[in-house]
Amino acid sequence: MPKIKIYNVNSESEQLKLFVNLAVKYQDDWNELINYFSDFEEIFKFTIAKYTREEGEQILRPKYYYQVGGDCDDQFIFLTSLLLWFGIRPENIYLALASWNNGETFEHVYAMFKQNRAIYSLDALPENELGKVAHLKRIVRYWPITEFV
């Protein structure tokens, strides 16, 4: 099991900034990880299969997510680091927050990206498909990751 580093953050905005900065910092994990996959769809399916609800909170870099899985913030870091590694410009990658309680609090984070004027969801919850979100009855806010670096 990899060592888990504890990050102390005091606000939601600090937490979101941490997620984005870890994706930027650890995108080179994909120099090795990419060898385990044949295409992006396989990576997305793998990400869904590795989803697990955590007791407490841990934040994993991509190479550790590959080993042990994680929750939605770990998926965000895993997939956002991949998009950056692929060379997708940061202004075309988005951090999305979802709420199932009328936006009072946000319980879920995931990545989206823009390509050829279309925006694709990378919400890797087990019930979703690549580019599609199953939970349409939720409030979603999103920003380009450039707002957090």
C-alpha positions, 0 to 999 in steps of 0.5 A: 500500500502506498504511503498516504500524505495528509493534506490539510485544507480549510475550504472548498476552494482550497480543496479544489485547487489541491485536486487540480494542482495534484493532477498537474504535478503528477501527469508524468505518472502516465509515462508508465501507466499508459502502457497498461491500456490500449485506448481512452475508452479502456482507461475510462472503464478501468477508472469506473471499475476502480471506483470505491467509496472511501472511509475518511478521505485520502487523495491519491496520485494517479499511479496509486489510484491505478493500484488501489482505486479511490473515490471521485476526487481521485478519479478527477486527479487520475483523468485530469492528469491523463488529459494534461499528459495527452496535451489537452490545453488546461483551458479546455479541461474543466472541474465540475461539481455536482449536487443532489440537494439543490446546490446547497452543498456539492458532493461530487467532483469530476473532469470534463474537457472541450474538443472541437466545440463539444464538451465531454463528461468524464464522470466515472461513477459506475452507472455512467458511460464515457461522455454521458452523465446518468444523473441529469437531475442534479445541479452542476457547476464547472470551471476551467482548471486554469482558475485553480492553478 
